[in-house]
Amino acid sequence: MKLTRRTSNILLTMGAIMLFFWVTRAYTWYANDLQESSYLALIHLPIILISLAIGSYLAYLGVKGRQATRSNV
């Protein structure tokens, strides 16, 4: 898969933003759920983990795409 520099920057930005918002959301959301009931915490944990994995993967693709375009130039 060939990524342009612009596409790599967009992926990296999307991944960084997604990680930032989901880390802060996980902290507040999951902490509140643990105080209320453990059942809600168990329901929201997979959503948080999947979203963090997607954000990490987008950031990884962005970084790898930037490295690939930098070495070809």
Contacts in CASP RR format, 6 or more apart in sequence:
PFRMAT RR
TARGET T0000
AUTHOR 0000-0000-0000
METHOD contacts of the structure
MODEL  1
MKLTRRTSNILLTMGAIMLFFWVTRAYTWYANDLQESSYLALIHLPIILI
SLAIGSYLAYLGVKGRQATRSNV
3 11 0 8 1.000
3 61 0 8 1.000
3 62 0 8 1.000
3 65 0 8 1.000
3 68 0 8 1.000
3 69 0 8 1.000
4 69 0 8 1.000
5 66 0 8 1.000
5 69 0 8 1.000
7 65 0 8 1.000
8 61 0 8 1.000
8 62 0 8 1.000
8 63 0 8 1.000
8 64 0 8 1.000
8 65 0 8 1.000
8 66 0 8 1.000
8 68 0 8 1.000
8 69 0 8 1.000
9 62 0 8 1.000
9 66 0 8 1.000
11 58 0 8 1.000
11 59 0 8 1.000
11 61 0 8 1.000
11 62 0 8 1.000
11 65 0 8 1.000
12 58 0 8 1.000
12 59 0 8 1.000
12 61 0 8 1.000
12 62 0 8 1.000
12 63 0 8 1.000
12 66 0 8 1.000
14 55 0 8 1.000
14 58 0 8 1.000
15 55 0 8 1.000
15 56 0 8 1.000
15 58 0 8 1.000
15 59 0 8 1.000
15 62 0 8 1.000
16 59 0 8 1.000
18 51 0 8 1.000
18 54 0 8 1.000
18 55 0 8 1.000
18 58 0 8 1.000
19 52 0 8 1.000
19 55 0 8 1.000
19 56 0 8 1.000
19 59 0 8 1.000
22 48 0 8 1.000
22 51 0 8 1.000
22 52 0 8 1.000
22 55 0 8 1.000
23 52 0 8 1.000
25 48 0 8 1.000
26 48 0 8 1.000
26 52 0 8 1.000
29 44 0 8 1.000
29 48 0 8 1.000
30 41 0 8 1.000
30 44 0 8 1.000
30 45 0 8 1.000
30 48 0 8 1.000
33 40 0 8 1.000
33 41 0 8 1.000
33 44 0 8 1.000
34 41 0 8 1.000
END
